[in-house]
Amino acid sequence: MTAPASLMRLLLQEDLNFLLTNRLPRRWATRIVGRIARSEHPLIARPALALWRFFAGVDLSDAAATSFRSLGEGFTRPLRAGARPFPTDPGVIASPCDAIVGAHGRVADGTAWQVKGYPYRLNELLPDPALAARYADGWFVTLRLTAGMYHRFHAPTDLTMEGVTYQSGDCWNVNPIALKRVERLFCRNERAVIEARLADGTPLLLVPVAAILVASIRLTFLDTPALLRDGGAGRRAVNAKLPAGAEMGWFEHGSTILVFLPANAPLLHDLTEGQPIRAGMPLARIGG
C-alpha cells in the first residue's frame, strides 16, 4: 500500500475521523478555513489547492477551468457548458447536484432518517408545521457532496421558487461517520429551506445543509454576492421561475442537500445508498 493510501485509510478510521472533524471547535475551524479558502496569496493558495487535490480526489475533467487563484475558487468552480444536461420531460425530477446518495425512501408520518436507526422529525427540520405536514407521507432523499465534487446546485426541473427560510445552527460534519453518532444532525446544522412548485402545481422542497469548515450557502436567485446568513433568519417570499438545470446556488465546501417530494412523486426504484449521482440524473417521476 502506498504512503498516500495508508494516510487516507488512517484518516477514514471512524474514531479518528470523528475526533478530527467534530471534536475540535467547529466554528473556529470554519472561520480559519474560510479565510484560507478566500486567500489568493500564493504562499497560502498553492499549498491549500495542492492538499485539496491530494486528499479530495478532485476531478476537473469537465470544469470550465483547471487552475484557480484560491481554494474557494476551486470549490465553487463552474463546469463547461452542457456538462450536466437535465431531462426535458417536466414529469421527471432530477438530482440538483453531484452527490453520493444517502438515506432515502418514504417519509413515515413526518419522520425521515439521516441513517438507519437515526430518525428526525420534519417539524424539527423545517420552520413551519404546515410545511412539514405537506411532506409528512411523501418521499425524501439525502444527497451528500464531498469536498472534491462540483459544488453548485441546479433546478431539478422547471420550478417556480416561492420562499426561502434561513435557519442558523451548528456546523457538524455531515459525513456518514457523524450521521451515525450525532442524533438529529440535520436539525442542528445551519440550513436553508427552499420552497418551490412545479409547473403542474406539485410542491418540492430543497434543504441545503451547511457543514464544518467553510459552511457557506449562496443562492443565485436571491443575491449571489451575499451569503444567505448575511440576510438574517426568517422567511423571504420569492417569485422566481427557473428552467430545469438553471443554477440555484452553491456551497463553498462539501455538504448535503435534502430533497422532499409529495406522495405522488415517488423516487425511482433503482436508487441505492452509496450510489454516485450527477446533477441532471433522474431521481423521481410525478405519478411514479
Secondary structure as UniProt FT lines:
FT   HELIX           3..11
FT   HELIX           14..22
FT   HELIX           26..38
FT   HELIX           42..56
FT   TURN            61..62
FT   HELIX           71..75
FT   TURN            81..82
FT   TURN            90..91
FT   STRAND          92..94
FT   STRAND          99..106
FT   TURN            109..110
FT   STRAND          111..115
FT   TURN            116..117
FT   STRAND          118..121
FT   HELIX           122..125
FT   HELIX           129..134
FT   TURN            135..137
FT   STRAND          139..144
FT   TURN            147..148
FT   STRAND          152..154
FT   STRAND          159..167
FT   HELIX           176..179
FT   TURN            180..181
FT   TURN            183..184
FT   HELIX           185..188
FT   STRAND          191..198
FT   TURN            199..200
FT   STRAND          203..209
FT   TURN            213..214
FT   STRAND          217..219
FT   HELIX           220..223
FT   TURN            224..225
FT   HELIX           228..231
FT   STRAND          234..242
FT   TURN            244..245
FT   STRAND          247..251
FT   STRAND          256..261
FT   TURN            263..264
FT   TURN            269..270
FT   TURN            273..274
FT   STRAND          276..277
FT   TURN            279..280
FT   STRAND          282..285
FT   TURN            286..287
//
